[in-house]
Amino acid sequence: MSKYLINKFLYTIDRDPELVERYRADPAGTVSWWEAEVAGRILNCPDPERSTWPELTDAERQALRAHDYVALLELGAHNFLVLTLFIALFERDYTEPLAFQREFAARLSHWTLPYPDIAT
């Protein structure tokens, strides 16, 4: 499992409005592109500073492609990175204030303290 790569994906996508829209419209394509083009950059250095070892697991890839934030959190993704990206992706689909956040909380209501470890 690579919590680092999951978190790097979430952070990278959330910081660029065009990538947010791309991920919303084509999650599988965006995950494949990101893994091939961005994941191997060490500390976001130029291409000569690329690595070939970083790779998402199948479970991580599937959760990202499915927009499955519950699975991402269970895999160890950082809760703030997940929440901020998924608000950007889906809050606009709700008409009531904080409706997405309430759904997010409801889907995670099976968790009890302590929450899953978010250390990388």
Stockholm file with secondary structure:
# STOCKHOLM 1.0

chainA/1-120         MSKYLINKFLYTIDRDPELVERYRADPAGTVSWWEAEVAGRILNCPDPERSTWPELTDAERQALRAHDYVALLELGAHNFLVLTLFIALFERDYTEPLAFQREFAARLSHWTLPYPDIAT
#=GR chainA/1-120 SS CCHHHHHHHHHHHHTCHHHHHHHHHCHHHHHHHHHHHTTTBGGGCCGGGBCSCCCCCHHHHHHHHTTCHHHHHHTTCCHHHHHHHHHHHHGGGCSSTTHHHHHHHHHTTTCCSSCCCCCC
#=GC SS_cons         CCHHHHHHHHHHHHTCHHHHHHHHHCHHHHHHHHHHHTTTBGGGCCGGGBCSCCCCCHHHHHHHHTTCHHHHHHTTCCHHHHHHHHHHHHGGGCSSTTHHHHHHHHHTTTCCSSCCCCCC
//
